[in-house]
Amino acid sequence: MLKSFTRVTSGIALAASLVSATAWAGELGVMNGDPANGKKIFTEGKGAAPACMTCHGATGWGTEAMGAPRLNGLGFPYIVKQLTDLAEGRRTPSGPGAVMPLFAQQLTPQDRRDVSAYVNTLPLEPAELSDIDAIKAGGDPVGVRYKGEILVKYGSKAAACVSCHGYNGRGAAPVFPVIGQQKFTYLVNQLHNWRDGSRANDPYGMMRAIAQKLSDQDILDAATYLATAPRTTEGNGHVPVTNR
């Protein structure tokens, strides 16, 4: 009886957390950005911040060698939140991403919305997915794709990625971002950051709790699958539209 009660109360707590997160994201996600100004910042930069496309590519699909993530298709509220967290010190990346707080601080709150609005207009067709074979040939470790698919779809030590991020990581706007077809290097880095707590801007610590259950190999496996996961299958042809 006690175990049943604990499961019920835990479920209620999680549901309440998700309702709260959805309400927060809904407020943040009011589309009031100016794509024209956002395009100017994205392609030309502002102040000490260079053009976003310098690292993230002209179509917003990221750069593997720089560890720069895909921005395209992540959704307006998610990008606004990340830029705000970077600017206000709630997210402090390491490595090449360590420059992002300074760059984000060059943008006003409205600028952040403008950039996010512009990115939301970019075509969703992938410009270039991660080349896992090339990454392996370059000497970096990669995962086993079929093992990653199992983790993503069914989970193991941790909940399946699809539980929150949707089929093949295609996102569940406005709370959970797209992680499917994200850059492999970025996925690996972020899962390590969630696991060691160096990234801690996840609502209710959800990602940190999940990543702490993953081994180094689990992280490589999941990232290998997600980076190249198809958005649809013959039997699941729905392609989501982020809150554009």
C-alpha positions as CSV (number, residue, x, y, z in Angstrom):
1,M,0.0,0.0,0.0
2,L,2.8,2.4,0.9
3,K,4.6,1.7,-2.4
4,S,1.4,2.4,-4.3
5,F,0.8,5.6,-2.4
6,T,4.4,6.7,-3.1
7,R,4.0,6.0,-6.8
8,V,0.8,8.0,-6.9
9,T,2.1,11.0,-5.1
10,S,5.3,10.9,-7.2
11,G,3.2,10.9,-10.3
12,I,1.1,13.8,-9.0
13,A,4.2,15.8,-8.2
14,L,5.7,15.2,-11.7
15,A,2.4,16.1,-13.3
16,A,2.3,19.3,-11.3
17,S,5.8,20.1,-12.3
18,L,5.1,19.6,-15.9
19,V,1.9,21.8,-15.7
20,S,4.0,24.5,-14.1
21,A,6.8,24.1,-16.7
22,T,4.2,24.3,-19.5
23,A,2.7,27.4,-18.1
24,W,6.1,29.0,-17.8
25,A,7.0,28.1,-21.4
26,G,3.7,29.3,-22.6
27,E,4.3,32.7,-21.2
28,L,7.9,32.8,-22.6
29,G,6.6,31.5,-25.9
30,V,4.5,34.5,-26.9
31,M,5.8,35.2,-30.4
32,N,6.6,38.9,-30.2
33,G,10.0,38.9,-31.8
34,D,11.0,40.9,-35.0
35,P,12.5,38.4,-37.5
36,A,14.0,41.3,-39.5
37,N,16.1,42.5,-36.6
38,G,16.8,38.9,-35.7
39,K,18.2,38.2,-39.1
40,K,20.5,41.2,-38.9
41,I,21.9,40.0,-35.6
42,F,22.1,36.4,-36.9
43,T,24.0,37.3,-40.1
44,E,25.9,40.4,-38.9
45,G,26.3,40.2,-35.2
46,K,25.9,43.0,-32.6
47,G,28.5,44.7,-30.4
48,A,31.1,42.1,-29.3
49,A,28.9,39.3,-30.4
50,P,29.8,38.0,-33.9
51,A,27.1,36.8,-36.3
52,C,25.4,33.7,-35.0
53,M,25.9,32.0,-38.3
54,T,29.6,32.1,-37.8
55,C,29.4,29.1,-35.5
56,H,25.8,27.8,-36.1
57,G,25.8,28.0,-39.9
58,A,23.7,30.1,-42.3
59,T,20.8,27.7,-41.9
60,G,21.2,27.2,-38.2
61,W,22.1,23.6,-38.3
62,G,25.3,23.9,-36.3
63,T,29.0,23.0,-36.8
64,E,30.3,19.7,-35.7
65,A,34.0,20.7,-35.4
66,M,33.1,23.6,-33.1
67,G,30.7,21.7,-31.0
68,A,28.1,24.4,-32.0
69,P,24.6,23.0,-31.8
70,R,21.7,23.0,-34.2
71,L,19.4,25.9,-33.5
72,N,17.0,25.3,-36.4
73,G,13.7,23.9,-35.3
74,L,14.3,24.0,-31.5
75,G,11.3,26.3,-31.0
76,F,11.0,30.0,-30.1
77,P,10.6,29.7,-26.3
78,Y,13.5,27.3,-25.9
79,I,16.0,29.5,-27.7
80,V,14.8,32.6,-25.8
81,K,15.3,30.7,-22.5
82,Q,18.8,29.6,-23.4
83,L,19.9,33.0,-24.5
84,T,18.4,34.5,-21.3
85,D,20.0,31.9,-19.1
86,L,23.4,32.5,-20.8
87,A,23.1,36.3,-20.4
88,E,22.0,36.1,-16.8
89,G,24.5,33.5,-15.6
90,R,22.3,30.5,-15.2
91,R,24.2,28.6,-17.9
92,T,28.0,28.8,-18.1
93,P,29.3,26.5,-20.8
94,S,32.9,25.3,-21.0
95,G,35.1,24.7,-24.1
96,P,34.3,26.7,-27.3
97,G,30.8,27.5,-25.8
98,A,32.4,29.5,-23.0
99,V,32.1,32.6,-25.1
100,M,28.3,32.4,-25.3
101,P,27.5,34.2,-22.0
102,L,29.5,37.2,-23.3
103,F,27.7,37.1,-26.6
104,A,24.3,36.7,-25.1
105,Q,25.0,39.7,-22.8
106,Q,25.4,41.9,-26.0
107,L,21.7,41.3,-26.7
108,T,18.7,43.0,-25.1
109,P,15.8,40.9,-24.0
110,Q,14.0,42.0,-27.2
111,D,17.1,41.1,-29.3
112,R,16.9,37.6,-27.9
113,R,13.3,37.3,-29.0
114,D,14.1,38.8,-32.4
115,V,16.9,36.2,-33.0
116,S,14.7,33.4,-31.8
117,A,11.9,34.6,-34.1
118,Y,14.3,34.7,-37.1
119,V,15.6,31.2,-36.4
120,N,12.0,30.0,-36.2
121,T,11.6,31.0,-39.9
122,L,14.5,28.9,-41.2
123,P,13.7,25.9,-43.4
124,L,13.6,22.6,-41.4
125,E,15.3,20.4,-44.0
126,P,18.7,19.4,-42.5
127,A,21.6,21.0,-44.2
128,E,24.1,18.5,-42.9
129,L,23.6,15.8,-40.3
130,S,26.5,14.5,-38.2
131,D,28.8,12.2,-40.1
132,I,29.4,9.5,-37.5
133,D,31.9,7.6,-39.7
134,A,34.0,10.7,-40.2
135,I,34.0,11.4,-36.4
136,K,35.2,7.9,-35.7
137,A,37.8,8.1,-38.5
138,G,39.1,11.3,-36.9
139,G,39.8,9.4,-33.7
140,D,36.9,10.4,-31.5
141,P,34.8,7.7,-29.8
142,V,31.3,7.1,-31.1
143,G,28.5,4.8,-30.0
144,V,26.7,1.8,-31.2
145,R,23.6,3.0,-33.1
146,Y,21.2,0.1,-32.3
147,K,22.0,0.3,-28.6
148,G,21.3,4.1,-28.7
149,E,18.0,3.4,-30.4
150,I,17.0,1.1,-27.5
151,L,17.9,3.8,-25.0
152,V,16.1,6.5,-26.9
153,K,12.9,4.5,-27.5
154,Y,12.7,2.2,-24.5
155,G,15.1,3.4,-21.9
156,S,17.1,1.2,-19.6
157,K,18.7,2.6,-16.5
158,A,17.0,5.9,-17.2
159,A,13.6,6.8,-18.7
160,A,13.4,6.7,-22.5
161,C,14.2,9.9,-24.3
162,V,10.9,9.7,-26.1
163,S,9.1,10.0,-22.8
164,C,9.7,13.7,-22.9
165,H,11.3,14.6,-26.2
166,G,8.9,12.7,-28.4
167,Y,9.4,10.2,-31.2
168,N,13.1,10.1,-32.2
169,G,13.7,13.2,-30.2
170,R,11.6,15.4,-32.5
171,G,10.5,17.6,-29.5
172,A,7.4,18.3,-27.5
173,A,7.0,22.1,-27.7
174,P,6.9,24.3,-25.8
175,V,8.6,22.5,-22.9
176,F,10.9,19.8,-24.4
177,P,13.3,20.8,-27.2
178,V,14.1,18.9,-30.3
179,I,17.1,16.6,-29.7
180,G,16.8,14.4,-32.8
181,Q,19.2,15.3,-35.6
182,Q,21.1,17.5,-33.2
183,K,24.9,17.5,-33.6
184,F,26.6,14.4,-32.1
185,T,29.4,16.4,-30.4
186,Y,27.0,18.8,-28.8
187,L,24.7,16.0,-27.5
188,V,27.7,14.1,-26.0
189,N,29.0,17.3,-24.3
190,Q,25.6,18.3,-22.9
191,L,24.8,14.9,-21.5
192,H,28.2,15.0,-19.7
193,N,27.5,18.5,-18.5
194,W,24.1,17.4,-17.2
195,R,25.6,14.4,-15.5
196,D,28.4,16.3,-13.7
197,G,26.1,19.2,-12.8
198,S,28.1,21.8,-14.7
199,R,24.9,22.6,-16.6
200,A,22.0,23.1,-14.3
201,N,19.4,25.2,-16.0
202,D,17.0,22.3,-16.6
203,P,13.5,22.7,-15.1
204,Y,13.2,20.7,-11.8
205,G,16.6,19.1,-12.4
206,M,15.0,16.5,-14.8
207,M,18.0,16.2,-17.2
208,R,20.5,16.0,-14.4
209,A,18.6,13.2,-12.7
210,I,18.4,11.2,-16.0
211,A,22.0,11.9,-17.1
212,Q,23.4,10.7,-13.8
213,K,22.1,7.2,-14.6
214,L,24.0,7.0,-17.9
215,S,27.5,5.6,-18.4
216,D,30.0,7.2,-20.9
217,Q,29.0,4.4,-23.4
218,D,25.3,5.1,-22.9
219,I,25.9,8.7,-23.7
220,L,27.8,7.8,-26.9
221,D,25.2,5.3,-27.9
222,A,22.2,7.7,-27.4
223,A,24.0,10.5,-29.2
224,T,24.9,8.3,-32.1
225,Y,21.3,7.4,-32.7
226,L,19.8,10.8,-32.0
227,A,22.2,12.6,-34.3
228,T,21.0,10.6,-37.3
229,A,17.5,9.6,-36.3
230,P,14.9,9.9,-39.0
231,R,12.1,12.4,-38.2
232,T,9.4,10.0,-39.5
233,T,8.9,6.4,-40.4
234,E,6.4,4.8,-42.8
235,G,4.2,4.0,-39.9
236,N,4.7,7.2,-38.0
237,G,4.6,9.9,-40.6
238,H,3.7,12.9,-38.5
239,V,6.3,15.6,-38.8
240,P,5.8,18.1,-35.9
241,V,5.7,21.8,-36.5
242,T,7.5,23.7,-33.7
243,N,5.7,26.7,-32.3
244,R,6.5,28.9,-35.3
